Amino acid sequence: MFENLLISLFCSIDDFISTFESEFNQILLPNRGYVTRTPRLRLSEIMTILVAFHYSKMRTFKDFYCSQDINLQKYFPTLVSYHRFIELIPRTIFPLFCYLLS
């Protein structure tokens, strides 16, 4: 059951992100020489994991992310460590807010 939820969430979020990024990048100012590190996980994968946590029965995100019962590595082969994932969460705040409102 969790697998079906994860797949449907990912498809929905990935469709939203493909539209969102194309429209949002037109509004942004050009990059002024700042070097930005591209994460191994795509934005839609990060958002999917965050939304899936809220559907899970886990009490803390760390338990959810590090749990062997769920095994996120099976669904996201480029999964990063827990601490790196926590660093990536702020990148998703605005797109996640827009997704939840749509």
C-alpha positions in Angstrom: 0.0 0.0 0.0 2.8 2.4 0.9 4.4 1.7 -2.5 1.3 2.7 -4.4 1.0 5.9 -2.3 4.6 6.8 -3.0 4.4 6.2 -6.7 1.2 8.2 -7.1 2.6 11.0 -4.9 5.8 11.1 -7.0 3.9 11.3 -10.3 1.7 14.1 -9.1 4.5 16.1 -7.6 6.8 15.5 -10.6 4.2 16.8 -13.0 3.7 19.8 -10.8 7.4 20.6 -10.6 8.0 20.3 -14.3 5.4 23.1 -14.9 6.4 25.0 -11.8 10.1 25.2 -12.6 9.6 26.3 -16.2 7.3 29.2 -15.1 9.4 30.1 -12.0 12.7 30.2 -13.9 11.2 32.9 -16.3 10.5 35.1 -13.3 13.9 34.7 -11.5 16.7 37.1 -12.0 19.8 35.8 -13.8 22.5 34.0 -11.8 25.2 36.5 -11.1 28.2 34.2 -11.0 27.1 32.4 -7.8 28.1 28.7 -7.9 25.2 26.6 -6.7 25.7 23.0 -5.9 23.2 20.7 -7.7 21.9 18.1 -5.3 21.8 14.4 -6.2 18.1 14.2 -5.4 15.7 16.1 -7.6 13.3 18.6 -6.1 10.3 16.3 -6.8 12.0 13.4 -5.0 12.7 15.6 -1.9 9.1 16.8 -1.8 7.7 13.3 -2.3 9.7 12.0 0.7 8.5 15.0 2.8 4.8 14.4 1.9 5.1 10.7 2.3 6.3 11.2 5.9 3.1 12.9 6.8 1.1 9.9 5.5 3.3 7.5 7.5 2.7 6.4 11.1 6.1 7.5 12.2 6.4 10.0 14.9 9.6 11.7 13.8 11.1 12.4 10.4 14.4 10.8 11.4 12.7 7.5 12.3 10.9 7.6 9.0 14.0 8.4 6.9 16.3 6.0 8.6 13.8 3.2 9.0 14.6 -0.2 7.4 10.9 -1.1 7.2 10.2 1.5 4.5 13.6 1.3 2.7 13.5 4.6 0.7 16.7 3.5 -1.1 14.6 1.1 -3.1 12.5 3.9 -4.5 15.1 6.6 -4.7 18.5 5.2 -5.8 20.4 8.4 -5.3 19.2 8.9 -1.7 21.5 11.1 0.4 22.3 10.8 4.1 19.8 12.0 6.6 21.9 15.1 7.5 22.3 16.1 3.9 18.6 15.6 3.3 17.9 18.0 6.2 20.1 20.6 4.5 18.0 20.2 1.3 14.6 20.8 2.9 14.8 24.6 2.8 14.9 24.5 -1.1 11.5 22.9 -1.1 9.6 25.3 1.1 8.2 27.6 -1.6 7.5 24.9 -4.3 5.9 22.7 -1.6 3.7 25.5 -0.4 2.6 26.1 -4.0 1.9 22.4 -4.6 -0.2 22.1 -1.5 -2.2 25.1 -2.5 -2.8 23.8 -6.0 
